[in-house]
Amino acid sequence: MLRRARLGLRQVLSLMARRPALLCGAIVLGVLLVLAVKFTCSRAKNVVAAARPPLRFFSPESPVVDLYLGQLDQVERLRSVSEVSFVFFYAPWCAHSMAARQEVQLVAKKLAKQVQFVAINCWWSQGKCRRLNHFYKYPTIHLFYQRFGPIEYKGPFVAAYVESFILRVITPLTYLPSRDTLRTFLSCHEPRVVGFFEFNSSPQPPGYVPFLASALRALKRGKEITLSVWFVTPCGIFSPSFASTDFRGVIRFGVVTNRHVADAIALKEDKSVYLHRRFNSSLIFPRELNFTSHAVCSWVFENQESVLKWLQPPGTKSRLLEQELSKGAALLLFLPHDPLDSEPGGLLEQVADVALRYHTCDTHNKRSASSVPCCRTVLAPDSAVRCEVCPTSPARCSLRSTPPSAHKLCCLHLHCRSFLLSYSPLSQHSACCGKVHPQLHDSSKTKEASHVQKSIPLTSTSSSDALKGLRCQTNKTLRFYVLDMELNWPLAVRLGAPGNGNSSPWRRGEAGGAQGDGSFAAIVNLKDEVHYVLQRNPAATLTESLEAFIMNFSAPYSLLRRHLVGEHPRERRATNQDQPERQPEPLIAELTTSSFLPFVMDVEKDVLLFYYTQWCGFCSVLNHVLIQLARLLQRDSSAVVARVNVARNDLPWEFMVDRVPSILFFPRYRKQLSVKFPADLPITLPNLLRFIHKHSGSPSGADEPPTDASSRGGGAVLRAELEALQREVRTLRHARELLSRQLALLWRDNRQLRLDARGLEAQNGELRRERRELEEQRREKDRQLAEALRRLRELADASANLLNQNALLKMVLKALKESAEAGGVKEKEEKPAEAGKENCRREANWPPDGCYGRREHRDVKR
């Protein structure tokens, strides 16, 4: 390969040596190519127009300092002159930044005297902010407390939440001057930290500044407790860290300066930190650890206890709820919440009290199962079965002996049956029944009782006592999550809250929204794929409803009804309201969660149910088969075809299928004998008709399987339909033959038309060619005529020139004649003079001057 390259190079050099002009031409072409590329690239730089200079993002009247040119140095200068600074990094094209702008302006108007509000355009390419900072999302909010920061705000961009967070940064510590204030401060369900510092010797005692920094670090770290969830928005790659379980920063720090107040929590020494806990004993910061802000903050977060966790889903695609709900059953409480309230509201306090009692496990005073007043022995009417009736609580029945006799009864939990006494959840009980074996020999056989008398008084226990420590007495452990109803109302509607998904009824001021007080609660069990909705009694408080809701869920045999989420039934609008006739029913009935059971369980109809989803391609292929089947069964009012979208409509477990598409048939009078269409058969119209004909029901076979004799009458209609179908098939075949013949004729005509069109196109091409030739001839004649005209003009000009030259020649000839005549006369006169001069020359003695003098004399005389 290298040898070939060398040979080729030598041939090129030899060729250039033989032809120097070729070498020069190659050099010139190379230089021109280089210049062309250079000029082209230099012009390409000017193709991209320069970015327009940015405009102000905030109005000039706003208290927010808008650095729309990205002047990061100005931010540092403004921070140095203020104690608390609020920096808003935005991109002018970002929709989230535009939405947050109004909220920031509202907060700035309230806190402009306490906080320095600065907004900086971090998208301007020529600004310093863009060069030094690389944000993954916009907007981004940073707060600075003196030299500490930045503290990034990752909560919702709502004015109330932003203002609450700024106030937390302004006052990170709460001053506790008295024991009552300290008691009120520690009574909240949120984690509380108290520091004791004596300000007698100096204005800033040792350890106070690290404690203040630990409070600010807790705010910063509380915002950093995020989930590894990322999604893309128009404003960048966004990590919904504000969706963390502690986006409000619930850990509060207080400071005590009075030793008498510090004695109430057993703080004896100065520079002590106390962590208040409810379930376990409270802790004091160990002296052996370094008293730094990082150490105190880490110690608090490692030992804190929380019963309520705040959730704030981002509203877009994320895995926040999945990661939280996958930990176990969760109680989601949607409450109206105002973040600017210094103390929790009444509803939040009730929820916190229920959560505290649920999580409080008193291991020292744990009651034994045998001492709990659980069951009451009841004698069944046939005196052969004894039952124990117990409230649905975590307490368990124990072995009891009946006082009147020596009959022993065991509470058989595996065979317990629950029943409902009233509408109150607290009135639900379970009956545990077992056979009695008497001591005396009795030949009669005993039978189990099918019911328990409801008139027997039942022993009741306090719901508060039953709820206390329930977390440690059952395997159905609940996690408590609180969500702001105003921000998460669409999620509540999807879980089963009444109303639409636009805004919460509490926001609209409606009294009958989710509940009377605007709250909504649901238990979601992701593992079992179920969730339950709290149906509150208007006369009961939120605490009572939650206690009954939790106890019924924690019962071994829960009576809570699974909530089914489905689409709303479509309302058909009448085309003419004056017509009394009913609108015709659709060929295929579209079922929803609410209309499923009434339609399918209609004993007077044979229902063929088709399961499908909107994303199933095979389901859409079978639509024409179902339409044909529905048209055939339209004459028979006892057979209908329906379908249900199982992706958008929850159904009871007994009616669910393991795959789509699937077909179930519910025969009339025998709904319990529903049949599934065989999976190995293709879903075609003949197979569906045979399937319906085989399993269709009749009044005579309502209580027994169908026989040949009973199925003959029910299949007469189907046989008639089959005959009609065969006739229609023959008619369609005949029509197909006629259509085939017509298509053949049309094909021949079309072919002839194509041939004629090709001939016409050929003739048209020939005519066009002749036209072009004629036009060329015309243009040639015009050119020849123009050439002849030009020649004629040249001849005319030449003739005119010849005439002029002829006249001039005549004048010249005339002048020549005159000059010739004059010359002849002169010659005649000069000849004697020449002869005399010649004579004079011959004479030697004659002076020449005499001759010349005589000539001159003649000239003068002439």
C-alpha positions in Angstrom: 0.0 0.0 0.0 2.8 2.4 0.9 4.7 1.5 -2.3 1.6 2.3 -4.4 1.3 5.6 -2.7 5.0 6.4 -3.5 4.6 5.4 -7.1 1.5 7.6 -7.4 3.3 10.5 -5.9 6.3 10.1 -8.2 4.0 10.0 -11.3 2.3 13.2 -10.1 5.6 14.9 -9.6 6.9 13.8 -13.0 3.7 15.0 -14.7 4.0 18.3 -13.0 7.7 18.5 -14.0 6.7 17.9 -17.6 3.8 20.3 -17.4 4.6 23.3 -15.2 1.4 25.0 -16.2 -0.6 22.2 -14.6 1.4 22.7 -11.3 0.7 26.4 -11.4 -3.0 25.8 -12.0 -3.2 23.4 -9.1 -1.6 25.9 -6.8 -3.9 28.6 -7.9 -7.0 26.4 -7.4 -5.8 25.4 -3.9 -5.3 29.1 -2.9 -8.8 29.9 -4.2 -10.3 27.0 -2.4 -8.7 28.1 0.9 -9.9 31.7 0.4 -13.4 30.5 -0.4 -13.6 28.4 2.8 -12.2 31.2 4.9 -14.7 33.8 3.7 -17.6 31.3 3.9 -16.7 30.4 7.6 -16.3 34.1 8.4 -19.7 34.8 7.0 -21.3 31.8 8.8 -20.4 33.4 12.2 -22.7 36.3 11.4 -25.6 34.0 10.4 -26.7 33.5 14.0 -28.2 36.7 15.3 -27.1 38.0 18.6 -29.4 37.5 21.5 -31.6 40.4 22.4 -30.7 42.2 25.6 -32.9 41.0 28.4 -35.7 43.1 29.9 -36.8 43.6 33.4 -38.6 40.6 34.9 -40.1 42.5 37.9 -41.8 45.8 37.6 -39.9 48.9 38.7 -42.4 49.5 41.5 -41.8 46.1 43.0 -39.7 45.9 46.2 -37.7 43.2 44.5 -34.3 44.3 43.1 -34.2 42.9 39.6 -30.7 42.2 38.3 -31.9 41.2 34.8 -28.4 41.4 33.3 -27.1 38.7 35.7 -24.9 40.9 37.9 -23.8 38.4 40.5 -21.5 41.0 42.1 -24.4 43.2 43.0 -26.0 40.2 44.8 -22.9 39.9 47.0 -23.0 43.6 47.8 -26.7 43.6 48.7 -26.2 40.6 50.9 -23.4 42.2 52.8 -25.7 45.2 53.9 -28.7 43.1 55.0 -29.2 40.5 57.8 -31.6 38.2 55.8 -31.4 38.0 52.0 -33.8 36.4 49.6 -32.3 35.6 46.2 -34.6 34.5 43.4 -32.7 32.9 40.4 -35.0 32.8 37.4 -35.1 32.3 33.6 -37.3 34.8 31.8 -38.7 32.2 29.5 -39.6 29.7 32.2 -43.3 29.3 32.9 -42.6 28.2 36.5 -40.6 31.4 37.0 -43.4 33.5 35.7 -45.9 31.8 38.0 -43.6 32.2 41.0 -43.0 35.9 40.2 -46.5 36.9 41.4 -46.1 35.0 44.7 -42.7 36.5 45.4 -44.0 40.0 44.8 -46.8 39.4 47.3 -44.3 38.2 49.9 -41.9 41.0 49.2 -44.6 43.6 49.8 -45.1 42.2 53.3 -41.5 41.6 54.4 -39.6 44.2 52.4 -38.5 46.0 55.7 -37.0 42.8 57.2 -35.6 41.0 54.2 -33.6 42.1 51.1 -35.4 40.6 48.1 -33.1 40.2 45.0 -34.0 38.6 41.7 -31.3 37.7 39.2 -31.5 36.5 35.6 -29.3 33.4 35.6 -30.1 32.6 31.9 -28.5 35.7 30.2 -25.4 34.2 28.5 -23.3 37.3 29.0 -24.1 37.6 32.7 -21.8 36.4 35.4 -24.5 34.4 37.1 -24.8 32.1 34.1 -21.0 31.6 33.9 -20.6 30.7 37.6 -23.8 28.9 38.4 -25.2 25.8 36.7 -28.8 25.3 37.9 -30.7 22.2 36.8 -34.1 23.9 37.2 -35.7 27.3 37.4 -36.7 29.1 39.6 -34.4 28.5 42.5 -34.7 30.3 45.8 -31.8 30.8 48.2 -32.0 32.5 51.6 -29.1 33.8 53.6 -29.0 34.6 57.3 -26.0 36.9 57.8 -23.1 34.8 56.7 -24.9 31.5 56.9 -26.3 30.1 53.7 -27.4 29.4 51.2 -30.6 27.7 52.5 -32.5 26.5 49.4 -36.2 26.6 49.5 -37.8 23.5 47.9 -41.4 23.9 48.9 -44.4 24.8 46.7 -44.2 28.2 45.1 -47.1 29.6 47.0 -47.0 33.0 48.8 -48.1 31.6 52.2 -45.5 28.8 52.2 -42.7 31.0 51.0 -43.5 33.6 53.7 -43.6 30.9 56.4 -40.2 29.7 55.3 -38.8 33.2 55.4 -40.2 33.8 58.9 -38.6 30.6 60.0 -35.2 31.8 58.7 -35.7 35.2 60.3 -36.5 33.7 63.7 -34.8 30.3 63.8 -35.1 30.2 67.6 -38.2 30.6 69.9 -37.6 32.4 73.2 -39.2 30.6 76.1 -39.3 32.9 79.1 -41.6 30.9 81.4 -42.6 27.3 82.2 -46.0 27.8 80.7 -44.5 28.9 77.5 -42.1 25.9 77.6 -45.0 23.5 78.3 -47.0 24.9 75.4 -43.9 24.7 73.2 -43.3 21.0 74.0 -47.0 20.0 73.8 -47.0 20.0 70.0 -46.7 16.7 68.2 -43.7 18.0 66.2 -40.2 17.3 67.3 -38.9 20.1 69.6 -35.4 21.0 70.7 -34.6 23.3 73.7 -31.3 24.9 74.5 -30.3 26.4 77.8 -27.9 29.3 77.9 -27.2 31.9 80.6 -26.7 35.4 79.3 -25.4 36.8 82.6 -21.7 37.1 81.8 -21.8 38.0 78.1 -24.3 38.9 75.4 -23.4 35.7 73.6 -22.6 32.9 76.0 -20.5 29.9 74.8 -22.4 27.6 72.6 -25.2 30.0 71.7 -23.9 30.7 68.2 -23.4 27.0 67.3 -26.9 26.3 68.6 -28.3 29.1 66.4 -26.4 27.7 63.4 -27.7 24.2 64.2 -31.3 25.6 63.9 -30.5 27.1 60.6 -28.7 23.9 59.5 -31.8 21.9 60.5 -33.8 24.1 58.1 -31.3 23.5 55.4 -31.0 19.8 56.1 -34.8 19.4 56.4 -35.0 20.7 52.9 -32.3 18.2 51.8 -34.3 15.2 52.9 -35.4 14.4 49.4 -36.2 11.4 47.4 -34.2 10.3 44.4 -36.9 11.3 41.9 -36.1 13.2 38.8 -38.3 14.3 35.9 -38.1 16.7 33.0 -40.0 20.0 32.9 -39.9 22.8 30.4 -37.7 24.7 32.9 -35.1 22.0 33.2 -34.4 18.6 34.8 -36.3 18.9 38.0 -35.9 16.9 41.2 -39.0 17.3 43.3 -37.2 17.7 46.6 -40.1 19.8 47.9 -42.1 16.6 47.7 -40.1 15.2 50.6 -41.7 14.1 53.8 -40.4 17.1 55.7 -40.7 20.0 53.2 -42.1 22.2 56.0 -39.1 21.8 58.4 -41.1 20.7 61.4 -38.3 20.5 63.9 -38.5 23.6 66.0 -35.7 25.0 68.2 -36.3 27.0 71.4 -33.9 28.7 73.8 -34.2 29.1 77.6 -32.2 31.7 79.6 -33.8 31.2 83.0 -32.5 28.4 85.2 -35.8 28.0 87.0 -37.5 27.3 83.6 -34.7 24.9 82.6 -35.2 22.9 85.8 -38.7 21.9 84.4 -36.9 19.7 81.8 -34.0 18.7 84.0 -31.4 20.9 82.4 -28.9 21.8 85.2 -25.9 22.9 83.3 -25.3 25.8 81.0 -24.9 25.0 77.2 -27.3 22.1 77.3 -29.5 20.9 74.6 -32.7 18.9 75.3 -34.6 16.8 72.6 -38.2 16.2 73.5 -39.6 12.8 72.6 -43.0 11.3 73.3 -42.7 7.5 72.8 -39.2 7.1 74.3 -37.4 9.0 77.0 -36.2 12.4 76.1 -32.5 13.0 75.5 -29.8 15.5 76.5 -27.0 16.2 74.1 -23.9 14.3 75.4 -21.1 16.3 76.8 -18.4 14.0 75.2 -19.4 15.1 71.7 -18.1 18.3 70.2 -20.6 21.1 70.6 -20.8 22.2 67.0 -23.7 23.1 64.7 -23.1 20.0 62.6 -22.9 17.6 65.6 -26.0 19.1 67.2 -28.0 18.9 64.0 -27.0 15.4 63.2 -27.8 14.3 66.8 -31.3 15.8 66.5 -32.1 14.1 63.2 -30.8 10.8 64.3 -32.9 10.7 67.5 -36.1 12.5 66.5 -39.5 10.9 66.5 -42.3 11.8 64.2 -45.8 10.4 63.8 -47.1 12.7 61.0 -45.3 13.2 57.8 -46.1 15.9 55.3 -46.3 15.0 51.6 -46.4 17.3 48.7 -46.5 15.5 45.4 -45.1 17.6 42.5 -48.2 17.3 40.4 -46.3 15.7 37.5 -44.8 12.3 36.8 -42.8 11.1 39.8 -42.4 8.1 42.0 -42.8 9.9 45.3 -46.1 8.3 46.3 -45.0 4.9 45.1 -41.9 4.9 47.3 -43.9 6.1 50.3 -46.8 3.7 49.8 -44.6 0.7 49.1 -43.5 0.9 52.8 -46.9 -0.3 53.9 -50.5 0.7 54.4 -50.8 4.5 54.6 -53.5 6.8 56.0 -53.7 9.8 53.8 -55.3 12.8 55.4 -56.2 15.9 53.3 -56.7 18.8 55.6 -57.1 22.6 55.1 -53.9 24.1 56.2 -52.6 27.6 56.6 -48.8 27.6 56.9 -48.7 31.1 58.4 -50.5 29.9 61.6 -48.0 29.9 64.5 -49.8 26.9 66.1 -51.4 23.9 64.4 -55.1 24.1 63.6 -57.8 22.1 65.4 -58.1 19.4 62.7 -54.3 18.9 62.7 -54.3 18.6 66.5 -57.0 16.0 66.4 -55.1 14.0 63.8 -51.9 14.3 65.8 -53.7 13.1 69.0 -55.0 10.1 67.1 -51.6 9.3 65.7 -49.9 9.7 69.1 -52.3 7.3 70.8 -52.0 4.9 67.9 -48.2 4.8 68.1 -48.0 4.9 72.0 -47.0 1.3 73.0 -47.1 1.1 76.8 -45.0 -2.0 77.4 -45.0 -1.7 81.2 -48.8 -1.7 81.6 -49.7 -4.0 78.8 -52.9 -5.8 79.3 -53.0 -9.5 79.0 -55.4 -11.1 76.5 -57.2 -13.1 79.2 -58.1 -10.1 81.3 -59.7 -8.1 78.5 -63.5 -8.1 78.6 -63.8 -9.4 75.1 -66.4 -12.0 74.5 -69.8 -12.8 75.8 -71.1 -16.3 75.6 -74.4 -16.6 73.8 -76.5 -19.7 73.5 -77.9 -20.4 70.0 -81.6 -21.1 69.6 -81.1 -24.8 69.0 -79.1 -25.0 72.3 -76.4 -27.0 70.5 -74.1 -24.1 69.5 -72.5 -21.5 71.7 -71.1 -18.3 70.3 -68.9 -15.5 71.6 -69.7 -12.0 70.4 -66.7 -9.6 70.5 -66.1 -6.0 69.4 -63.8 -5.7 66.4 -60.7 -4.8 68.3 -57.2 -6.2 68.6 -58.3 -8.0 71.8 -58.6 -11.8 71.4 -61.1 -14.1 72.8 -60.1 -16.6 75.5 -61.2 -20.0 76.6 -64.4 -19.7 78.6 -66.6 -22.2 80.4 -70.3 -21.7 80.6 -71.4 -21.3 84.2 -74.6 -23.4 84.1 -72.9 -26.4 82.7 -69.5 -27.9 82.2 -69.6 -27.4 78.5 -66.3 -25.9 77.2 -66.2 -23.5 74.2 -63.2 -22.5 72.2 -63.3 -19.3 70.2 -62.6 -20.4 66.6 -61.1 -17.3 64.9 -60.5 -19.1 61.7 -64.3 -19.7 61.3 -65.5 -16.3 62.7 -68.1 -14.5 60.8 -68.7 -10.7 61.0 -72.0 -9.0 60.9 -73.2 -5.4 61.1 -75.5 -4.2 63.9 -75.9 -0.5 62.9 -74.3 2.1 60.7 -71.8 3.2 63.2 -68.3 1.7 62.7 -68.0 1.3 66.5 -71.0 -1.1 66.5 -69.4 -3.8 64.4 -68.8 -7.1 66.2 -67.5 -10.5 65.3 -69.2 -13.8 66.2 -67.1 -16.8 67.0 -69.1 -20.0 67.2 -68.3 -23.6 68.1 -70.1 -26.8 68.8 -70.9 -27.8 72.3 -70.0 -31.3 73.4 -72.2 -32.2 76.4 -71.1 -34.5 79.1 -74.4 -36.5 79.0 -74.9 -39.0 76.1 -77.3 -37.6 73.6 -78.2 -39.3 70.3 -79.4 -36.1 68.7 -76.9 -34.4 66.4 -76.1 -30.7 66.7 -76.1 -28.2 64.0 -74.3 -24.9 63.6 -76.3 -21.7 64.1 -76.6 -19.5 61.1 -77.1 -16.3 63.0 -76.6 -14.6 66.4 -79.3 -12.8 68.3 -78.8 -9.1 68.1 -80.8 -8.2 71.2 -78.1 -9.4 73.6 -76.3 -6.6 75.3 -72.7 -6.5 74.4 -69.8 -5.4 76.5 -68.2 -2.3 75.1 -64.8 -0.9 75.7 -63.6 2.7 75.2 -62.5 3.5 71.7 -59.6 5.6 73.0 -58.3 2.7 75.1 -58.7 0.3 72.2 -56.8 2.6 69.9 -53.9 3.3 72.3 -50.9 1.2 71.3 -52.8 -0.4 68.4 -49.7 -0.2 66.3 -47.9 -2.7 68.5 -50.9 -5.1 68.7 -51.6 -5.7 65.0 -49.8 -6.6 61.9 -51.7 -4.0 59.8 -49.4 -1.1 60.7 -50.5 2.3 59.4 -48.3 5.2 58.4 -49.8 8.7 58.8 -49.4 11.2 56.0 -50.8 14.7 55.9 -51.4 16.6 52.7 -52.6 20.2 52.1 -56.0 20.0 50.7 -55.7 23.2 48.6 -52.6 21.9 46.9 -53.5 18.3 46.5 -57.3 18.3 45.9 -57.0 16.6 42.5 -55.3 13.6 44.2 -58.1 13.5 46.8 -60.7 13.4 44.0 -58.9 10.5 42.4 -59.0 8.7 45.7 -62.7 9.1 46.0 -63.4 12.6 47.4 -66.7 14.1 46.1 -66.5 17.1 43.8 -64.4 18.0 40.7 -60.7 18.1 40.4 -60.3 21.9 39.8 -60.4 23.3 43.3 -61.2 22.1 46.8 -64.7 22.8 48.3 -63.0 24.3 51.3 -61.4 26.9 49.0 -64.7 27.6 47.3 -66.5 27.9 50.6 -68.8 24.9 50.2 -69.9 23.3 53.4 -70.6 19.9 52.0 -67.3 19.3 50.2 -65.1 16.4 51.3 -66.6 16.5 54.9 -68.3 19.1 57.0 -64.9 20.6 58.1 -63.2 20.2 54.7 -61.2 17.1 55.6 -60.8 13.9 53.6 -59.2 10.6 54.7 -58.3 7.4 52.9 -56.3 4.3 53.7 -54.2 3.0 50.8 -52.7 -0.4 50.8 -50.5 -0.7 47.8 -49.5 -4.3 48.4 -53.1 -5.5 48.4 -54.1 -3.1 45.7 -57.0 -1.7 47.7 -57.9 1.5 49.4 -60.7 2.6 51.7 -62.4 6.0 52.1 -63.6 7.3 55.4 -67.4 7.8 55.3 -68.0 10.2 58.2 -71.1 10.5 60.3 -72.1 14.2 60.4 -72.7 13.9 64.1 -69.3 12.4 64.9 -66.1 14.4 65.2 -63.0 13.8 63.2 -61.3 12.1 66.1 -64.1 9.6 66.6 -64.4 8.9 62.9 -60.6 8.3 62.6 -60.6 6.0 65.6 -63.4 3.9 64.2 -61.8 3.9 60.7 -58.4 2.7 62.0 -59.9 0.1 64.3 -62.1 -1.4 61.6 -59.0 -1.5 59.3 -56.9 -3.2 62.0 -59.5 -5.8 62.8 -58.6 -9.4 61.8 -61.7 -9.5 59.5 -62.2 -6.0 58.4 -65.7 -4.8 57.5 -64.4 -1.8 55.5 -65.7 -1.8 52.0 -63.1 -1.5 49.2 -63.5 1.8 47.4 -63.8 1.4 43.6 -62.6 4.2 41.4 -64.3 4.4 38.0 -65.4 6.7 35.3 -68.5 8.8 35.4 -71.3 7.4 33.3 -71.8 9.2 30.1 -75.0 11.1 29.8 -76.8 10.9 26.5 -78.4 14.1 25.3 -81.8 13.9 23.7 -81.9 15.3 20.1 -85.6 16.4 20.4 -87.2 16.8 23.8 -90.7 17.0 22.3 -90.6 13.4 21.1 -92.0 11.1 23.8 -90.2 8.1 22.3 -87.2 6.8 24.1 -83.8 7.1 22.6 -82.5 3.8 21.1 -80.1 1.9 23.2 -76.6 1.6 21.9 -75.5 -1.6 20.3 -72.8 -2.2 22.9 -73.3 -1.0 26.4 -70.4 0.9 28.0 -70.2 -0.1 31.6 -68.5 1.8 34.5 -67.8 0.9 38.1 -71.2 2.2 39.3 -73.3 0.6 36.5 -71.4 -2.7 36.4 -73.3 -4.8 39.0 -76.8 -3.6 38.2 -76.3 -4.3 34.5 -74.5 -7.6 34.7 -76.6 -9.1 37.5 -79.9 -8.4 35.7 -81.5 -11.9 35.9 -83.7 -11.3 32.8 -80.8 -10.8 30.4 -77.9 -12.9 29.0 -74.9 -10.6 29.2 -71.8 -11.1 27.1 -69.1 -8.9 28.7 -66.0 -7.8 26.9 -63.0 -6.7 28.9 -60.7 -4.2 27.2 -58.3 -1.3 27.8 -57.5 1.8 25.7 -53.9 0.7 25.2 -54.7 -2.9 24.0 -54.2 -3.2 20.3 -55.8 -6.7 20.1 -59.0 -5.3 21.8 -59.5 -2.7 19.0 -59.2 -5.4 16.4 -62.2 -7.2 17.8 -64.5 -4.3 17.7 -66.1 -5.2 14.3 -66.8 -8.7 15.6 -68.6 -7.4 18.6 -70.6 -4.9 16.5 -71.7 -7.7 14.2 -72.7 -9.8 17.1 -74.6 -6.9 18.7 -76.5 -6.4 15.5 -77.5 -10.0 15.3 -78.7 -10.0 19.0 -80.5 -6.7 18.7 -83.8 -8.4 17.9 -83.6 -10.5 21.0 -84.2 -8.3 24.1 -82.9 -10.9 26.5 -79.3 -10.9 25.1 -77.1 -7.9 25.3 -73.4 -7.2 24.6 -71.5 -4.9 27.0 -67.9 -3.9 27.5 -65.9 -2.4 30.3 -62.5 -0.6 30.4 -60.7 -2.3 33.2 -57.9 0.3 33.1 -60.2 3.1 34.2 -62.8 1.2 36.2 -62.2 -0.8 39.3 -64.3 -3.9 39.7 -64.9 -6.3 42.5 -62.2 -9.0 42.8 -64.6 -11.8 41.7 -65.2 -10.0 38.4 -61.6 -9.2 37.5 -59.6 -11.0 34.7 -55.9 -11.8 34.4 -55.5 -10.5 30.8 -57.2 -8.5 28.1 -59.0 -9.0 25.8 -61.3 -11.4 27.8 -64.9 -12.3 27.4 -67.3 -13.5 30.1 -70.8 -14.7 29.7 -73.4 -14.2 32.5 -76.5 -16.3 31.6 -79.9 -15.2 32.8 -81.4 -16.8 35.8 -78.0 -18.4 36.6 -75.6 -15.5 37.2 -73.6 -17.6 39.6 -72.7 -19.9 36.6 -70.8 -17.3 34.6 -68.5 -18.8 31.9 -65.3 -17.5 30.4 -64.8 -17.7 26.7 -62.1 -20.4 26.0 -58.7 -18.9 25.5 -57.7 -21.5 22.9 -60.5 -20.5 20.5 -60.3 -17.6 18.1 -62.7 -14.8 18.9 -64.9 -14.9 15.7 -68.6 -14.4 15.1 -69.5 -18.1 14.7 -67.5 -19.1 17.8 -69.2 -16.4 19.8 -72.7 -17.5 18.6 -72.0 -21.1 19.5 -70.7 -20.0 22.9 -73.8 -18.0 23.7 -76.1 -20.8 22.3 -74.4 -23.3 24.6 -74.5 -21.4 27.8 -77.6 -19.2 27.5 -80.1 -19.5 30.4 -83.8 -20.2 30.7 -86.4 -19.8 33.5 -86.7 -23.6 33.7 -83.0 -24.1 34.4 -82.6 -21.3 36.9 -81.7 -23.7 39.7 -80.1 -26.5 37.8 -77.6 -26.8 34.9 -79.1 -26.6 31.5 -80.1 -29.8 29.7 -80.8 -30.6 26.1 -84.5 -30.5 26.5 -84.5 -27.2 28.3 -82.0 -25.6 26.0 -84.1 -26.3 22.8 -86.6 -23.6 23.5 -83.9 -21.1 24.4 -81.9 -21.8 21.3 -84.8 -21.5 18.8 -84.1 -17.8 18.4 -80.5 -18.4 17.9 -81.2 -21.0 15.2 -83.5 -18.5 13.4 -80.7 -15.9 13.7 -78.3 -18.4 12.2 -80.6 -19.1 9.3 -81.0 -15.4 8.7 -77.3 -15.0 8.9 -76.9 -17.7 6.2 -79.4 -16.0 4.0 -77.5 -12.7 4.4 -74.3 -14.5 3.6 -75.8 -15.8 0.3 -77.1 -12.4 -0.5 -73.7 -10.9 0.2 -72.1 -13.5 -2.1 -74.4 -12.7 -4.9 -73.8 -9.0 -4.4 -70.1 -9.7 -4.4 -70.4 -11.5 -7.8 -72.3 -8.6 -9.3 -69.8 -6.2 -7.9 -66.9 -8.3 -9.3 -68.5 -8.1 -12.8 -69.0 -4.4 -12.5 -65.5 -4.0 -11.4 -64.2 -6.1 -14.4 -66.1 -3.8 -16.8 -64.9 -0.8 -15.0 -61.4 -2.2 -15.2 -61.6 -2.7 -19.0 -63.0 0.8 -19.4 -60.3 2.2 -17.3 -57.7 0.3 -19.3 -59.2 1.7 -22.6 -59.2 5.2 -21.1 -55.6 4.8 -20.1 -54.7 3.7 -23.7 -56.6 6.7 -25.1 -54.9 8.9 -22.7 -51.5 7.6 -23.7 -52.4 8.2 -27.4 -53.5 11.7 -26.7 -50.5 12.3 -24.7 -48.3 11.1 -27.6 -50.2 13.4 -30.0 -49.9 16.2 -27.6 -46.2 15.6 -27.4 -45.9 15.6 -31.2 -47.8 18.8 -31.4 -45.7 20.3 -28.8 -42.6 19.2 -30.7 -43.9 20.8 -33.9 -44.8 23.9 -32.1 -41.3 24.1 -30.7 -39.9 23.6 -34.2 -42.1 26.3 -35.7 -41.1 28.7 -32.9 -37.5 27.9 -33.7 -38.1 28.6 -37.4 -39.9 31.8 -36.6 -37.0 32.9 -34.4 -34.6 31.9 -37.2 -36.5 34.0 -39.8 -36.7 36.9 -37.4 -33.0 36.6 -36.9 -32.3 36.5 -40.7 -34.6 39.5 -41.3 -32.8 41.4 -38.6 -29.5 40.5 -40.2 -30.7 41.6 -43.6 -32.0 44.9 -42.2 -28.7 45.4 -40.6 -26.9 44.8 -43.9 -29.3 47.1 -45.7 -28.6 49.8 -43.2 -24.9 49.2 -43.6 -25.2 49.5 -47.5 -27.2 52.7 -47.1 -24.5 54.1 -44.9 -21.8 52.9 -47.3 -23.6 54.5 -50.3 -24.0 57.7 -48.5 -20.3 57.7 -47.7 -19.5 56.9 -51.4 -21.6 59.8 -52.5 -19.8 62.1 -50.2 -16.5 60.8 -51.3 -17.5 61.2 -54.9 -18.4 64.8 -54.4 -15.2 65.3 -52.6 -13.2 63.6 -55.4 -14.9 65.9 -57.9 -13.9 68.9 -56.0 -10.3 67.5 -55.7 -10.2 66.8 -59.4 -11.4 70.2 -60.2 -8.8 71.7 -57.9 -6.2 69.4 -59.5 -7.2 70.6 -63.0 -6.9 74.2 -62.0 -3.5 73.6 -60.3 -2.4 71.6 -63.4 -3.3 74.5 -65.7 -1.5 76.9 -63.5 1.5 74.6 -63.4 1.6 74.4 -67.3 1.8 78.1 -67.6 4.4 78.3 -65.0 6.5 75.7 -66.7 6.3 77.6 -70.0 7.6 80.7 -68.3 10.3 78.9 -66.4 11.7 77.0 -69.4 13.5 80.2 -70.9 14.8 81.0 -67.5 16.2 77.6 -67.1 17.8 77.8 -70.4 19.4 81.1 -69.6 20.6 79.8 -66.3 22.1 76.9 -68.0 23.8 79.2 -70.4 25.2 81.2 -67.5 26.6 78.2 -65.9 28.3 77.3 -69.0 30.0 80.6 -69.2 32.7 80.6 -66.7 33.2 84.3 -66.5 29.6 85.1 -65.8 28.8 85.6 -62.2 26.0 83.6 -60.8 24.6 86.5 -58.9 23.7 88.2 -62.2 21.5 85.3 -63.1 19.8 85.2 -59.7 19.3 88.8 -59.8 17.5 88.6 -63.0 15.2 85.8 -61.6 14.3 87.8 -58.8 13.5 90.7 -61.0 11.1 88.4 -63.0 9.5 87.2 -59.9 8.8 90.7 -58.7 7.4 91.6 -62.1 5.1 88.6 -62.0 
